[in-house]
Amino acid sequence: MFGTSDVGAKRDVMGAFMFYVTQLIILAGVSTVLVHFLGTAGVVENAGSFFEGGHVNTVIGSIFTLWLGGSILSKRGATSDVMSFAIVAVGVYLAWTSSVMLGLVPIALLTTIGSGK
């Protein structure tokens, strides 16, 4: 249903959309569980929900976006490609300043670009 789980695979536009939806669902689950356990441990208070955009969720989402973009670059061997690196940087910037949901869009579009090998 969601296609290949390989982050380094080249996708078409529909595949990139499904990648976006899948990663958003994974991020919402991971963020919710992580914030719950951090709240139980007393590390965070009033973190808010994932879709509300609380500060803790923004930090977790930005780290997830950076990790996902870095995984794509590493898997493809494109860590020295300036354009791919800039796309990941734009995704992390958007995740930090605007919304994690918006920050995942450049990362999903990055999967449509060839590996460069």
C-alpha positions as semicolon CSV with decimal commas, in nm:
position;residue;x (nm);y (nm);z (nm)
1;M;0,000;0,000;0,000
2;F;0,272;0,248;0,093
3;G;0,532;0,122;-0,153
4;T;0,892;0,054;-0,069
5;S;1,028;0,145;0,273
6;D;1,375;0,215;0,131
7;V;1,452;0,582;0,195
8;G;1,707;0,589;-0,085
9;A;1,464;0,474;-0,355
10;K;1,373;0,716;-0,635
11;R;0,999;0,783;-0,634
12;D;0,748;0,941;-0,867
13;V;0,518;1,219;-0,742
14;M;0,255;0,980;-0,609
15;G;0,525;0,774;-0,438
16;A;0,665;1,090;-0,280
17;F;0,317;1,181;-0,155
18;M;0,275;0,837;0,002
19;F;0,625;0,870;0,152
20;Y;0,519;1,204;0,301
21;V;0,200;1,059;0,450
22;T;0,382;0,755;0,588
23;Q;0,658;0,961;0,750
24;L;0,402;1,204;0,893
25;I;0,213;0,916;1,056
26;I;0,536;0,771;1,194
27;L;0,643;1,112;1,324
28;A;0,308;1,176;1,491
29;G;0,328;0,840;1,667
30;V;0,690;0,873;1,774
31;S;0,642;1,231;1,890
32;T;0,329;1,150;2,088
33;V;0,489;0,853;2,264
34;L;0,813;1,038;2,331
35;V;0,636;1,344;2,473
36;H;0,420;1,118;2,691
37;F;0,723;0,943;2,838
38;L;0,910;1,271;2,883
39;G;0,605;1,414;3,058
40;T;0,579;1,109;3,283
41;A;0,945;1,144;3,373
42;G;0,886;1,511;3,457
43;V;1,117;1,644;3,186
44;V;0,847;1,844;3,003
45;E;0,521;2,002;3,107
46;N;0,232;2,118;2,888
47;A;0,396;2,002;2,568
48;G;0,075;2,026;2,365
49;S;-0,030;1,791;2,091
50;F;0,161;1,715;1,771
51;F;-0,077;1,911;1,550
52;E;-0,086;2,202;1,795
53;G;0,284;2,259;1,736
54;G;0,414;2,267;2,090
55;H;0,781;2,356;2,136
56;V;0,884;2,004;2,236
57;N;0,708;1,856;1,933
58;T;0,879;2,113;1,710
59;V;1,218;2,008;1,842
60;I;1,138;1,638;1,798
61;G;0,997;1,699;1,450
62;S;1,296;1,906;1,341
63;I;1,535;1,637;1,460
64;F;1,326;1,375;1,278
65;T;1,333;1,584;0,960
66;L;1,711;1,623;0,985
67;W;1,753;1,251;1,049
68;L;1,526;1,153;0,760
69;G;1,695;1,392;0,517
70;G;2,038;1,277;0,629
71;S;1,934;0,915;0,586
72;I;1,823;0,982;0,231
73;L;2,148;1,162;0,147
74;S;2,358;0,892;0,309
75;K;2,171;0,606;0,144
76;R;2,211;0,767;-0,199
77;G;2,571;0,870;-0,144
78;A;2,479;1,232;-0,209
79;T;2,630;1,387;0,102
80;S;2,857;1,605;-0,112
81;D;2,575;1,720;-0,344
82;V;2,511;2,085;-0,258
83;M;2,159;2,097;-0,400
84;S;2,043;1,792;-0,205
85;F;2,205;1,928;0,110
86;A;2,029;2,263;0,056
87;I;1,692;2,087;0,016
88;V;1,744;1,910;0,349
89;A;1,847;2,240;0,510
90;V;1,531;2,409;0,377
91;G;1,323;2,121;0,513
92;V;1,477;2,151;0,860
93;Y;1,438;2,530;0,853
94;L;1,069;2,500;0,760
95;A;1,017;2,233;1,025
96;W;1,171;2,457;1,290
97;T;1,013;2,789;1,194
98;S;0,678;2,704;1,035
99;S;0,554;2,351;1,082
100;V;0,693;2,001;1,079
101;M;0,421;1,911;0,831
102;L;0,558;2,178;0,596
103;G;0,918;2,078;0,664
104;L;0,859;1,724;0,542
105;V;0,750;1,848;0,198
106;P;1,104;1,925;0,068
107;I;1,224;1,594;0,212
108;A;0,949;1,409;0,024
109;L;1,037;1,600;-0,293
110;L;1,401;1,503;-0,241
111;T;1,299;1,141;-0,299
112;T;1,193;1,230;-0,655
113;I;1,543;1,346;-0,752
114;G;1,782;1,088;-0,896
115;S;2,071;0,955;-0,690
116;G;2,337;1,141;-0,889
117;K;2,561;0,834;-0,927
